[in-house]
């Protein structure tokens, strides 16, 4: 069985690792008739195409930049940043294998049998956040109204911005996607017409305490999905360098172990391979990894060549494009 870990010690760039891993995975999948690995290889090709063909990213970031300019005029008293990224290699690989485990596990619980490879492959279509942008806002202390809570004022502005975003981007070639959440899952601060587009983790935080507003758009010009996340600075700090990050990592390990207890090794090949790949990534010592533009002193102190990250199990790509940051920085 081929795994991503086999390619992380060569000193190659992330793109070259992706090309080698996806190519070898495809070759082995054809030789063994493994249609799940073939789908896996095709998923990696999506990421490769994002890295090799960046013109559409420049177009996309320019159109999203217009919302940044709108915010500078509408909210001159707010401090805020726009960030863009392509999902990191390790996170993307983790997520793919976790989806395989989750689908097989839920199917087995509901039907008391394992799904066919065709059924598994048919349900691996849920990656709509390979490209994502994040809007982070902060209300300076000098603008806090007397007797008012900074946290509550920031939430008010966060929802105002969230209400303006869908119509603004739809005028520029994006289509808002239904979130699958119900009206009751969203705050009343969201306009009624917008509630079905958002996943409101501000109103209903995840078990880790993670808070954010998430919305997915289909970019009709670039023909790809793009996720936008909206947070306050406190929410962003908690997610990136706070307890939510560590909790999520531990929770993932705990959940994968519990699934392994219910589905014994040797009963379902697709589950076994996804479990082994996920386990290898979870046990990866990042300080031993040798990838160009990447250096980890340990699993908490990481420099990807673009900035320092703490407490994250990642191997990032360079951010979307230097042009984007020159334009909106």
C-alpha positions as CSV (number, residue, x, y, z in Angstrom):
1,X,0.0,0.0,0.0
2,X,1.3,3.4,-1.0
3,X,1.0,6.3,1.5
4,X,1.9,10.0,1.4
5,X,4.4,9.4,4.2
6,X,6.6,7.5,1.7
7,X,7.3,10.7,-0.2
8,X,7.9,13.2,2.6
9,X,11.6,12.7,3.2
10,X,13.0,13.4,-0.3
11,X,13.6,17.2,-0.1
12,X,11.3,17.7,-3.1
13,X,8.8,20.5,-3.5
14,X,5.2,19.9,-2.5
15,X,4.1,19.9,-6.1
16,X,6.7,17.2,-7.1
17,X,5.6,15.1,-4.1
18,X,2.0,15.4,-5.3
19,X,2.9,14.4,-8.9
20,X,4.9,11.3,-7.7
21,X,2.4,10.2,-5.1
22,X,-0.7,10.6,-7.4
23,X,1.1,8.9,-10.3
24,X,2.3,5.9,-8.3
25,X,-1.1,5.6,-6.6
26,X,-2.9,5.6,-10.0
27,X,-0.5,3.0,-11.4
28,X,-1.0,0.7,-8.4
29,X,-4.7,1.2,-8.5
30,X,-4.9,0.1,-12.1
31,X,-2.7,-2.9,-11.5
32,X,-4.8,-4.0,-8.5
33,X,-8.3,-2.9,-9.7
34,X,-8.6,-0.6,-6.6
35,X,-11.2,2.0,-7.7
36,X,-11.0,3.8,-4.4
37,X,-7.3,4.5,-4.9
38,X,-8.1,5.6,-8.4
39,X,-10.6,8.1,-7.0
40,X,-7.9,9.1,-4.5
41,X,-5.4,9.8,-7.2
42,X,-8.0,11.9,-9.1
43,X,-8.6,13.9,-6.0
44,X,-4.8,14.7,-5.7
45,X,-4.9,15.7,-9.4
46,X,-7.4,18.4,-8.5
47,X,-4.9,19.9,-6.1
48,X,-2.1,19.6,-8.7
49,X,-4.2,21.6,-11.2
50,X,-4.7,24.3,-8.6
51,X,-1.0,24.7,-8.2
52,X,-0.1,24.4,-11.9
53,X,-2.7,26.7,-13.3
54,X,-2.9,29.8,-11.2
55,X,-4.4,32.4,-13.6
56,X,-7.9,31.7,-12.4
57,X,-6.8,32.2,-8.8
58,X,-5.7,35.7,-9.7
59,X,-9.0,36.4,-11.3
60,X,-10.9,35.0,-8.4
61,X,-8.9,36.9,-5.7
62,X,-9.3,40.1,-7.6
63,X,-13.1,39.7,-7.6
64,X,-13.1,38.8,-3.9
65,X,-10.7,41.8,-3.3
66,X,-13.6,44.0,-4.3
67,X,-15.4,43.0,-1.2
68,X,-12.3,44.0,0.8
69,X,-12.6,47.5,-0.8
70,X,-16.3,47.6,0.0
71,X,-15.5,46.9,3.7
72,X,-12.9,49.6,3.9
73,X,-15.6,52.1,2.9
74,X,-18.5,50.6,4.9
75,X,-16.5,49.9,8.1
76,X,-13.6,52.3,8.2
77,X,-13.5,51.9,12.0
78,X,-12.9,48.1,11.9
79,X,-9.5,46.4,11.7
80,X,-9.7,43.3,9.4
81,X,-7.7,41.0,7.2
82,X,-8.4,38.8,4.2
83,X,-6.5,35.6,3.9
84,X,-6.4,33.0,1.1
85,X,-5.2,29.5,1.0
86,X,-5.3,26.2,-0.9
87,X,-5.9,23.3,1.6
88,X,-2.6,22.0,2.9
89,X,-1.3,18.6,1.6
90,X,-1.5,16.8,5.0
91,X,-4.9,18.2,5.8
92,X,-6.3,17.3,2.4
93,X,-4.9,13.8,2.7
94,X,-6.2,13.4,6.2
95,X,-9.6,14.6,5.1
96,X,-9.9,12.3,2.2
97,X,-9.1,9.2,4.3
98,X,-11.3,10.4,7.1
99,X,-14.3,10.7,4.7
100,X,-13.7,7.1,3.6
101,X,-13.7,5.9,7.2
102,X,-16.7,7.9,8.1
103,X,-18.8,6.7,5.1
104,X,-17.9,3.0,5.6
105,X,-18.5,3.2,9.4
106,X,-21.9,4.9,9.1
107,X,-23.0,2.6,6.3
108,X,-22.0,-0.5,8.4
109,X,-23.9,0.8,11.4
110,X,-27.0,1.4,9.3
111,X,-27.0,-1.7,7.1
112,X,-24.8,-4.3,9.0
113,X,-22.8,-4.8,5.9
114,X,-20.0,-3.0,4.1
115,X,-20.6,-0.8,1.1
116,X,-19.3,-1.7,-2.3
117,X,-16.3,0.2,-3.8
118,X,-18.7,1.8,-6.2
119,X,-20.9,3.1,-3.3
120,X,-17.8,4.5,-1.5
121,X,-16.5,6.2,-4.6
122,X,-19.9,7.7,-5.4
123,X,-19.8,9.4,-2.0
124,X,-16.4,11.0,-2.3
125,X,-17.6,14.2,-3.8
126,X,-17.6,16.5,-0.7
127,X,-14.4,18.5,-1.1
128,X,-15.6,22.1,-1.6
129,X,-13.0,23.8,0.5
130,X,-9.8,23.1,-1.4
131,X,-9.7,26.9,-2.0
132,X,-10.8,29.1,0.9
133,X,-10.7,32.7,2.0
134,X,-11.0,34.0,5.5
135,X,-12.2,37.4,6.7
136,X,-11.1,38.2,10.2
137,X,-12.4,41.3,11.9
138,X,-11.5,43.2,15.1
139,X,-13.1,46.2,16.7
140,X,-10.4,48.5,18.2
141,X,-10.9,49.4,21.8
142,X,-11.3,53.1,21.0
143,X,-14.5,52.3,19.0
144,X,-16.3,50.2,21.7
145,X,-19.4,52.0,22.9
146,X,-19.6,52.6,26.6
147,X,-21.3,49.9,28.5
148,X,-21.2,47.6,25.5
149,X,-19.5,44.2,25.1
150,X,-16.7,44.1,22.5
151,X,-17.5,40.5,21.8
152,X,-21.1,41.2,21.1
153,X,-20.4,44.3,19.0
154,X,-17.9,42.3,16.9
155,X,-20.5,39.6,16.4
156,X,-23.1,42.2,15.2
157,X,-20.6,43.5,12.6
158,X,-19.7,39.9,11.6
159,X,-23.3,39.0,10.8
160,X,-23.8,42.3,9.0
161,X,-20.8,41.5,6.8
162,X,-22.1,37.9,6.3
163,X,-25.4,39.3,5.1
164,X,-23.8,41.5,2.5
165,X,-21.4,38.9,1.1
166,X,-23.7,36.5,-0.9
167,X,-25.4,39.2,-3.1
168,X,-22.1,41.0,-3.5
169,X,-20.2,38.0,-4.9
170,X,-23.2,36.7,-6.9
171,X,-23.0,40.0,-8.9
172,X,-19.4,39.0,-9.7
173,X,-19.9,35.5,-11.0
174,X,-20.2,33.4,-7.9
175,X,-23.3,31.3,-6.9
176,X,-24.0,30.7,-3.2
177,X,-24.4,27.0,-2.3
178,X,-26.9,25.6,0.1
179,X,-25.2,24.5,3.3
180,X,-27.5,21.6,4.2
181,X,-28.2,23.3,7.6
182,X,-31.7,24.4,8.5
183,X,-33.1,27.8,9.4
184,X,-33.0,26.8,13.1
185,X,-29.2,26.2,12.9
186,X,-28.5,29.9,12.1
187,X,-28.7,33.1,14.1
188,X,-31.6,35.4,13.6
189,X,-29.0,38.1,12.9
190,X,-28.6,36.4,9.5
191,X,-31.2,37.6,6.9
192,X,-33.8,35.0,6.2
193,X,-32.7,34.6,2.6
194,X,-29.1,33.9,3.7
195,X,-29.6,31.4,6.5
196,X,-29.7,28.4,4.2
197,X,-26.3,29.3,2.8
198,X,-24.3,29.5,6.0
199,X,-23.0,27.0,8.5
200,X,-23.3,29.1,11.7
201,X,-20.7,27.8,14.2
202,X,-20.9,31.1,16.0
203,X,-24.5,30.4,17.2
204,X,-23.7,26.7,17.6
205,X,-19.9,26.2,18.3
206,X,-18.3,22.8,17.6
207,X,-17.6,20.6,20.6
208,X,-14.0,22.1,20.7
209,X,-15.5,25.6,21.1
210,X,-14.6,26.5,17.5
211,X,-16.6,29.4,16.2
212,X,-16.9,30.7,12.6
213,X,-19.4,31.4,9.8
214,X,-18.8,29.3,6.7
215,X,-20.3,29.7,3.3
216,X,-19.5,28.0,0.0
217,X,-19.6,29.6,-3.4
218,X,-19.4,28.1,-6.9
219,X,-17.2,30.3,-9.0
220,X,-18.8,30.2,-12.5
221,X,-15.8,31.8,-14.1
222,X,-13.2,29.5,-12.7
223,X,-15.6,26.6,-12.5
224,X,-14.6,25.5,-9.0
225,X,-15.9,25.7,-5.4
226,X,-14.6,28.3,-2.9
227,X,-15.3,28.5,0.8
228,X,-15.3,31.8,2.7
229,X,-15.0,31.8,6.5
230,X,-15.8,34.9,8.6
231,X,-14.5,35.2,12.2
232,X,-13.6,37.7,14.8
233,X,-9.9,37.9,15.8
234,X,-10.6,36.1,19.1
235,X,-12.4,33.3,17.2
236,X,-9.5,33.0,14.8
237,X,-6.9,32.9,17.5
238,X,-8.8,30.1,19.3
239,X,-9.1,28.1,16.1
240,X,-5.5,28.5,14.9
241,X,-3.3,28.6,18.1
242,X,-5.8,27.9,20.9
243,X,-7.5,24.9,22.4
244,X,-9.7,24.2,19.3
245,X,-6.7,23.1,17.3
246,X,-5.3,20.7,19.9
247,X,-8.8,19.4,20.7
248,X,-9.6,18.7,17.0
249,X,-6.4,16.7,16.6
250,X,-7.0,14.6,19.7
251,X,-10.7,14.1,18.7
252,X,-9.7,12.8,15.3
253,X,-7.4,10.3,16.8
254,X,-10.0,9.2,19.3
255,X,-12.7,8.8,16.7
256,X,-10.6,6.8,14.3
257,X,-9.6,4.4,17.2
258,X,-13.3,3.9,18.1
259,X,-14.1,3.1,14.4
260,X,-11.3,0.6,14.3
261,X,-12.7,-1.1,17.4
262,X,-16.0,-1.7,15.7
263,X,-14.6,-2.7,12.3
264,X,-11.9,-5.3,12.8
265,X,-8.9,-5.4,10.5
266,X,-9.2,-7.6,7.4
267,X,-13.0,-7.3,6.9
268,X,-13.0,-4.2,4.6
269,X,-10.0,-3.4,2.5
270,X,-11.0,0.2,1.8
271,X,-11.4,0.9,5.5
272,X,-8.1,-0.8,6.4
273,X,-6.1,1.2,3.9
274,X,-7.8,4.6,4.8
275,X,-7.2,3.8,8.5
276,X,-3.5,3.0,8.0
277,X,-2.9,6.1,5.9
278,X,-4.7,8.3,8.4
279,X,-2.8,6.7,11.3
280,X,0.5,7.2,9.6
281,X,-0.2,10.9,9.2
282,X,-1.4,11.3,12.8
283,X,1.9,9.8,14.0
284,X,4.1,11.8,11.7
285,X,7.0,13.6,13.3
286,X,7.2,16.8,11.3
287,X,10.7,17.6,12.4
288,X,11.9,14.6,10.4
289,X,10.1,15.6,7.2
290,X,12.3,17.0,4.4
291,X,10.3,19.1,2.0
292,X,11.5,22.2,0.2
293,X,10.3,25.5,1.8
294,X,9.3,23.6,5.0
295,X,11.0,23.3,8.4
296,X,9.5,22.0,11.6
297,X,11.4,22.1,14.9
298,X,8.7,19.9,16.4
299,X,5.0,19.2,16.0
300,X,4.1,22.6,17.5
301,X,6.7,24.9,16.0
302,X,6.5,25.0,12.2
303,X,7.8,27.3,9.4
304,X,6.4,26.6,5.9
305,X,8.5,29.2,4.2
306,X,5.6,31.7,4.3
307,X,5.1,32.1,8.1
308,X,5.3,30.5,11.4
309,X,2.5,28.1,12.6
310,X,2.0,26.7,16.1
311,X,0.1,23.6,17.1
312,X,-1.0,22.5,13.6
313,X,-0.6,19.2,11.8
314,X,0.0,20.7,8.4
315,X,2.3,20.8,5.4
316,X,1.1,24.0,3.6
317,X,1.4,25.1,0.1
318,X,2.5,28.6,-0.6
319,X,-0.5,30.8,-0.3
320,X,-2.8,31.4,-3.2
321,X,-0.6,33.9,-5.0
322,X,1.8,36.7,-4.3
323,X,-0.3,38.9,-6.5
324,X,-3.3,38.4,-4.2
325,X,-1.4,39.6,-1.2
326,X,0.1,42.5,-3.0
327,X,-3.5,43.5,-4.1
328,X,-5.3,43.2,-0.8
329,X,-2.6,43.1,1.8
